[in-house]
Amino acid sequence: MISGTSVKVTDVTSKCYRVANMSQAYVTLATNDGYAIGALVLGHSLRSNNTTRDLCIMITPTVSPSIKALLHGVFNKVISVDVLDSGDSAHLSLLKRPELGITFTKLHCWTLTEYSKCVFLDADMLCVQNPDELFSHPELTAVTDIGWPDCFNSGMFVFVPSRDTYAKLLRVAEEKGSFDGGDQGLLNTYFTDWHRISFVFNMVASATYTYLPAYKQFGVNAKLIHFLGSMKPWQHRYDVTSGSVQTPAGYHHLAPYLNSWWAIYIRLVQPGIPEMDIPRLLAVKSPLEDTKKMDISAIDSNEGRSHSYGHYYLRGGNEVAQQLAGLHLGQESIQEGLARWERGEPDYLGRDSFANIQAYIDSKLKSGK
């Protein structure tokens, strides 16, 4: 030891380890406020499990300023991307394959060349155990998709940012497109020689995963939970009194993970969201959908009675409907509206606002349809 110096070797090693890991990051994507909320919970769950890597999120202009500000408090980097910008390198490709808009947005992760290696995670995931060992695996490492085992699920994958890879992916998108219409088909077309890793790094927690004996045997080892499917954690009904999620039939095994998701949301995310934004952020249904397929059990026709849905309340009757006098929701066809929602582009401030959704439901209930 040098005279007058009291730095321990272990301290130096630990510091160097942290500096080295600054060039690696978990990356996610939010194309609207709903997924940004999911990303906030994901970010907190990674930090609560003591990750040593950076957290980076790519967002589109549809993410509101108030939510963007919250993202800056959790993620090391918040990067705005917009493939519809004429100055974007994907613009000409998008003109040829407009149906792949969201896919092109996800491809931007290969432009993050300030990092030497990254792990992409969908925003509808939750970390329950530290998964940092993923960074020891090469590009492209992923988990086999349960729907088609010859492919990997693109909700989680290890990748190496590269402008050259990005350009090649755009070329494949232009020439071949995607066999499933999304990023998973495109990435599987390009990365044919991919590396398989355990299901515990992308445990698909949905009704399609019904092999309960395997779940009971290996579920305790899960590190990353993926809420794959149309029903996201923020779309489940949460009882603030009991502190638990009401899971529908076929989803009971999800209760512990959904409760964990909501616990993080209630304690670490929700307090920072402006109260006026809450209904809009968690509006989960489009007024263009068939109300017969919607769960309307939380709606009461008695004036003034309220029911907990998530952390806010739906109030029955005319209160909301009166605020919407003169608004028209029928200017867009059902097909156009559903396509817009599937692209991740709901009009939260307009026809798809929470107030409009509530008014639409009320009108259907009154008409008996």
KAURZI-V815164 format. One record per residue. RES is the residue in three letters. PHI is phi in whole degrees, 0 to 359 (NA if undefined). Layout:
BEGIN
res=RES phi=PHI
res=RES phi=PHI
END
This chain:
BEGIN
res=MET phi=NA
res=ILE phi=290
res=SER phi=302
res=GLY phi=84
res=THR phi=245
res=SER phi=241
res=VAL phi=286
res=LYS phi=279
res=VAL phi=301
res=THR phi=296
res=ASP phi=294
res=VAL phi=296
res=THR phi=299
res=SER phi=297
res=LYS phi=295
res=CYS phi=297
res=TYR phi=297
res=ARG phi=293
res=VAL phi=297
res=ALA phi=298
res=ASN phi=283
res=MET phi=294
res=SER phi=269
res=GLN phi=237
res=ALA phi=205
res=TYR phi=274
res=VAL phi=237
res=THR phi=223
res=LEU phi=220
res=ALA phi=231
res=THR phi=259
res=ASN phi=199
res=ASP phi=294
res=GLY phi=300
res=TYR phi=288
res=ALA phi=294
res=ILE phi=298
res=GLY phi=300
res=ALA phi=296
res=LEU phi=297
res=VAL phi=295
res=LEU phi=302
res=GLY phi=300
res=HIS phi=297
res=SER phi=293
res=LEU phi=294
res=ARG phi=293
res=SER phi=292
res=ASN phi=260
res=ASN phi=60
res=THR phi=296
res=THR phi=259
res=ARG phi=260
res=ASP phi=294
res=LEU phi=243
res=CYS phi=230
res=ILE phi=230
res=MET phi=259
res=ILE phi=230
res=THR phi=261
res=PRO phi=299
res=THR phi=286
res=VAL phi=283
res=SER phi=290
res=PRO phi=303
res=SER phi=294
res=ILE phi=285
res=LYS phi=301
res=ALA phi=297
res=LEU phi=294
res=LEU phi=299
res=HIS phi=297
res=GLY phi=279
res=VAL phi=245
res=PHE phi=262
res=ASN phi=293
res=LYS phi=223
res=VAL phi=241
res=ILE phi=246
res=SER phi=275
res=VAL phi=228
res=ASP phi=207
res=VAL phi=288
res=LEU phi=272
res=ASP phi=287
res=SER phi=297
res=GLY phi=270
res=ASP phi=280
res=SER phi=292
res=ALA phi=268
res=HIS phi=300
res=LEU phi=295
res=SER phi=295
res=LEU phi=295
res=LEU phi=299
res=LYS phi=278
res=ARG phi=230
res=PRO phi=297
res=GLU phi=288
res=LEU phi=257
res=GLY phi=305
res=ILE phi=295
res=THR phi=300
res=PHE phi=298
res=THR phi=298
res=LYS phi=294
res=LEU phi=296
res=HIS phi=301
res=CYS phi=299
res=TRP phi=285
res=THR phi=271
res=LEU phi=278
res=THR phi=286
res=GLU phi=289
res=TYR phi=254
res=SER phi=276
res=LYS phi=203
res=CYS phi=220
res=VAL phi=238
res=PHE phi=274
res=LEU phi=228
res=ASP phi=298
res=ALA phi=290
res=ASP phi=265
res=MET phi=242
res=LEU phi=221
res=CYS phi=268
res=VAL phi=244
res=GLN phi=213
res=ASN phi=301
res=PRO phi=252
res=ASP phi=301
res=GLU phi=297
res=LEU phi=303
res=PHE phi=288
res=SER phi=275
res=HIS phi=262
res=PRO phi=276
res=GLU phi=285
res=LEU phi=258
res=THR phi=252
res=ALA phi=202
res=VAL phi=256
res=THR phi=301
res=ASP phi=284
res=ILE phi=287
res=GLY phi=279
res=TRP phi=213
res=PRO phi=300
res=ASP phi=280
res=CYS phi=244
res=PHE phi=259
res=ASN phi=275
res=SER phi=274
res=GLY phi=288
res=MET phi=217
res=PHE phi=204
res=VAL phi=270
res=PHE phi=215
res=VAL phi=244
res=PRO phi=304
res=SER phi=196
res=ARG phi=296
res=ASP phi=293
res=THR phi=297
res=TYR phi=302
res=ALA phi=297
res=LYS phi=292
res=LEU phi=296
res=LEU phi=298
res=ARG phi=295
res=VAL phi=296
res=ALA phi=297
res=GLU phi=296
res=GLU phi=277
res=LYS phi=243
res=GLY phi=71
res=SER phi=229
res=PHE phi=288
res=ASP phi=246
res=GLY phi=80
res=GLY phi=224
res=ASP phi=291
res=GLN phi=296
res=GLY phi=295
res=LEU phi=295
res=LEU phi=293
res=ASN phi=290
res=THR phi=292
res=TYR phi=278
res=PHE phi=266
res=THR phi=281
res=ASP phi=254
res=TRP phi=262
res=HIS phi=255
res=ARG phi=273
res=ILE phi=223
res=SER phi=302
res=PHE phi=302
res=VAL phi=295
res=PHE phi=271
res=ASN phi=199
res=MET phi=283
res=VAL phi=286
res=ALA phi=263
res=SER phi=217
res=ALA phi=295
res=THR phi=287
res=TYR phi=264
res=THR phi=246
res=TYR phi=278
res=LEU phi=298
res=PRO phi=303
res=ALA phi=292
res=TYR phi=298
res=LYS phi=294
res=GLN phi=282
res=PHE phi=247
res=GLY phi=302
res=VAL phi=295
res=ASN phi=271
res=ALA phi=301
res=LYS phi=247
res=LEU phi=232
res=ILE phi=259
res=HIS phi=244
res=PHE phi=275
res=LEU phi=287
res=GLY phi=116
res=SER phi=283
res=MET phi=262
res=LYS phi=267
res=PRO phi=306
res=TRP phi=285
res=GLN phi=258
res=HIS phi=277
res=ARG phi=279
res=TYR phi=245
res=ASP phi=267
res=VAL phi=291
res=THR phi=287
res=SER phi=274
res=GLY phi=70
res=SER phi=218
res=VAL phi=269
res=GLN phi=271
res=THR phi=269
res=PRO phi=286
res=ALA phi=303
res=GLY phi=92
res=TYR phi=240
res=HIS phi=297
res=HIS phi=291
res=LEU phi=277
res=ALA phi=310
res=PRO phi=299
res=TYR phi=287
res=LEU phi=295
res=ASN phi=296
res=SER phi=295
res=TRP phi=301
res=TRP phi=291
res=ALA phi=298
res=ILE phi=294
res=TYR phi=299
res=ILE phi=297
res=ARG phi=275
res=LEU phi=245
res=VAL phi=252
res=GLN phi=304
res=PRO phi=300
res=GLY phi=270
res=ILE phi=272
res=PRO phi=305
res=GLU phi=305
res=MET phi=292
res=ASP phi=269
res=ILE phi=302
res=PRO phi=301
res=ARG phi=292
res=LEU phi=293
res=LEU phi=255
res=ALA phi=295
res=VAL phi=244
res=LYS phi=236
res=SER phi=269
res=PRO phi=295
res=LEU phi=275
res=GLU phi=279
res=ASP phi=288
res=THR phi=295
res=LYS phi=293
res=LYS phi=265
res=MET phi=260
res=ASP phi=274
res=ILE phi=252
res=SER phi=295
res=ALA phi=275
res=ILE phi=261
res=ASP phi=245
res=SER phi=279
res=ASN phi=287
res=GLU phi=300
res=GLY phi=90
res=ARG phi=278
res=SER phi=237
res=HIS phi=226
res=SER phi=285
res=TYR phi=221
res=GLY phi=72
res=HIS phi=249
res=TYR phi=236
res=TYR phi=236
res=LEU phi=261
res=ARG phi=255
res=GLY phi=284
res=GLY phi=90
res=ASN phi=275
res=GLU phi=306
res=VAL phi=283
res=ALA phi=300
res=GLN phi=295
res=GLN phi=285
res=LEU phi=251
res=ALA phi=302
res=GLY phi=93
res=LEU phi=277
res=HIS phi=238
res=LEU phi=256
res=GLY phi=264
res=GLN phi=279
res=GLU phi=236
res=SER phi=290
res=ILE phi=300
res=GLN phi=298
res=GLU phi=295
res=GLY phi=294
res=LEU phi=296
res=ALA phi=297
res=ARG phi=294
res=TRP phi=295
res=GLU phi=295
res=ARG phi=281
res=GLY phi=79
res=GLU phi=234
res=PRO phi=292
res=ASP phi=267
res=TYR phi=297
res=LEU phi=269
res=GLY phi=239
res=ARG phi=295
res=ASP phi=260
res=SER phi=293
res=PHE phi=301
res=ALA phi=297
res=ASN phi=296
res=ILE phi=299
res=GLN phi=297
res=ALA phi=296
res=TYR phi=296
res=ILE phi=297
res=ASP phi=302
res=SER phi=295
res=LYS phi=292
res=LEU phi=295
res=LYS phi=291
res=SER phi=278
res=GLY phi=81
res=LYS phi=268
END
